[in-house]
């Protein structure tokens, strides 16, 4: 079982309205699942879903995955894939309320997988990634609360499997988010939420460097590391890793957007 990279975390101290809520499966998704022939086995449905998943097509993959879930509700790998499919759909919509609904579903399926198999690294990581995708959309208080969950789940995943680059990437984003919280922003946040973690950009860089060592083909690892190097004043290193990142082939859903971000950072460094 493998989780691909659709990771997104943001500054835990940014003030935004809280809209995050748990959501149940909507009538639309139920209709999608009913459209698939119930004569197929779970294995056949999962294989069909995997084809769409490889194209980052969350809607099409759910048309196969959700009926398969009815047949195998405790299939941990399947629940992880469903969670990822909902995260893909988050990226495909511009509507905040819909992103929140889909993100809540991603969290729900990831948490089910993690509860069913506490020793499955991918299931634990799916929880961290799903909460991370919601971070830009929720209030500061919710950011702080879920940032603790993200770190805890990422650390669990690392203890179970130190060889997954995405786990190190998530931990790097967690470190980076808090490193960005400085000065008055940190003071005001701590007045409200108490003492917050104080990792550094160097801590974040070490995580992203580890992620690249484990998987030198993943775009997001290079773009995030390039941004961290830029913040650290390591301009030549930032140019080097960003240039490599934007030149890589797409392997993850969010790579086109990450490459655009990488090119924007490069333009500012020149």
URSUL-V754246 format. One record per backbone hydrogen bond with DSSP energy under -0.5 kcal/mol. CO is the residue of the C=O (numbers start at 0). NH is the residue of the N-H. E is the energy in kcal/mol with one decimal. If there is no record, write none. Layout:
CO	NH	E
CO	NH	E
//
This chain:
1	3	-0.5
3	5	-1.0
4	253	-0.7
10	13	-1.4
13	15	-0.6
16	18	-0.6
25	29	-2.1
26	30	-2.3
27	31	-1.9
28	32	-2.3
29	33	-2.1
30	34	-1.1
31	34	-0.6
32	35	-1.1
36	39	-1.2
40	44	-2.3
41	45	-2.7
42	46	-2.2
43	47	-2.1
44	48	-2.6
45	49	-2.4
46	50	-1.2
47	51	-1.4
48	52	-2.6
49	53	-2.1
50	54	-0.5
51	54	-0.9
51	56	-2.4
52	55	-1.9
55	57	-1.0
56	60	-2.2
57	61	-2.1
58	62	-1.1
59	63	-0.6
60	63	-1.0
60	64	-3.1
61	65	-2.3
63	67	-1.6
64	68	-2.3
65	69	-1.4
66	70	-1.1
67	71	-2.4
71	74	-1.6
73	75	-1.0
74	78	-2.2
75	79	-2.2
76	80	-2.0
77	81	-2.4
78	82	-2.3
79	83	-2.0
80	84	-2.3
81	85	-2.1
82	86	-1.6
83	87	-2.4
84	88	-2.0
85	89	-1.6
86	90	-1.5
87	91	-1.0
88	92	-0.8
89	92	-0.8
94	98	-2.4
95	99	-2.5
96	100	-2.0
97	101	-2.7
98	102	-2.7
99	103	-2.3
100	104	-1.7
101	105	-2.3
102	106	-2.4
103	107	-2.4
104	108	-2.4
105	109	-2.2
106	110	-3.0
107	111	-1.9
108	112	-2.1
109	113	-2.6
110	114	-2.2
111	115	-2.1
112	116	-2.0
116	119	-2.0
118	120	-0.8
119	123	-1.9
120	124	-2.5
121	125	-2.2
122	126	-1.2
123	127	-1.4
124	128	-2.7
125	129	-2.4
126	130	-2.3
127	131	-2.1
128	132	-2.1
129	133	-0.8
130	133	-0.6
130	134	-0.8
131	134	-0.8
133	136	-2.0
133	137	-0.6
134	137	-1.0
138	142	-2.4
139	143	-2.5
140	144	-2.2
141	145	-2.8
142	146	-2.3
143	147	-1.2
144	148	-1.0
145	149	-2.8
146	150	-2.3
147	151	-2.4
148	152	-2.9
149	153	-2.4
150	154	-2.5
151	155	-2.0
152	156	-2.5
153	157	-2.2
154	158	-2.1
155	159	-1.7
156	160	-2.4
160	163	-0.8
162	164	-0.7
163	166	-0.8
163	167	-1.2
164	168	-2.2
165	169	-2.6
166	170	-2.1
167	171	-2.3
168	172	-2.5
169	173	-2.2
170	174	-2.4
171	175	-2.5
172	176	-2.6
173	177	-1.7
174	178	-2.2
175	179	-1.8
177	180	-0.9
179	181	-1.2
181	184	-1.0
181	185	-0.9
182	186	-2.2
183	187	-2.9
184	188	-2.3
185	189	-2.6
186	190	-1.6
187	191	-1.1
188	192	-3.2
189	193	-1.7
199	203	-1.8
200	204	-2.9
201	205	-2.1
202	206	-1.5
203	207	-2.3
204	208	-2.8
205	209	-1.9
206	210	-2.3
207	211	-2.4
208	212	-2.1
209	213	-1.9
210	214	-2.3
214	217	-1.2
216	218	-0.6
217	220	-0.6
217	221	-0.9
218	221	-0.8
218	222	-2.0
219	223	-2.2
220	224	-1.8
221	225	-2.7
222	226	-2.0
223	227	-2.2
224	228	-2.9
225	229	-2.1
226	230	-2.2
227	231	-1.8
228	233	-2.6
229	232	-1.2
232	234	-1.5
233	237	-2.5
234	238	-2.6
235	239	-2.1
236	240	-2.4
237	241	-2.4
238	242	-2.5
239	243	-1.6
240	244	-2.4
241	245	-2.5
242	246	-0.8
243	247	-0.6
244	247	-1.1
251	254	-1.5
253	257	-2.4
254	258	-2.9
255	259	-1.9
256	260	-2.1
257	261	-2.5
258	262	-2.5
259	263	-2.0
260	264	-2.1
261	265	-2.4
262	266	-2.2
263	267	-1.4
264	268	-1.3
265	269	-1.1
//
